[in-house]
C-alpha cells in the first residue's frame, strides 16, 4: 500500500524549476552521484526525457527496467547502481 495517494510528478512537473524532483537533486552534486531511474516498458519515453535533462545537468544515470505489474522495491542491502 502506498504511503500517500500522491504518486509523484509528471515529467513536465518534475522538470519545472520548483519541482520536488529538482529540489531532491539540490543535494546531489553532478559527477559524484549516479541517479537511478526505474522505468516500466510504457515509461521509456518519460525516462529518456529525464535522462537527457540529467545528462545536460552533468549527472550520470542508471536505469532499472521493470516488468509491468512488478512494484518498485529496494533495500539497504541491495545492489549499487552503475551507469554506462
HELIX and SHEET records of a PDB file:
HELIX    1   1 UNK A   11  UNK A   15  1                                   5    
HELIX    2   2 UNK A   20  UNK A   25  1                                   6    
HELIX    3   3 UNK A   41  UNK A   43  5                                   3    
HELIX    4   4 UNK A   44  UNK A   56  1                                  13    
SHEET    1   A 2 UNK A  34  UNK A  40  0                                        
SHEET    2   A 2 UNK A  60  UNK A  66  1                                        
END                                                                             
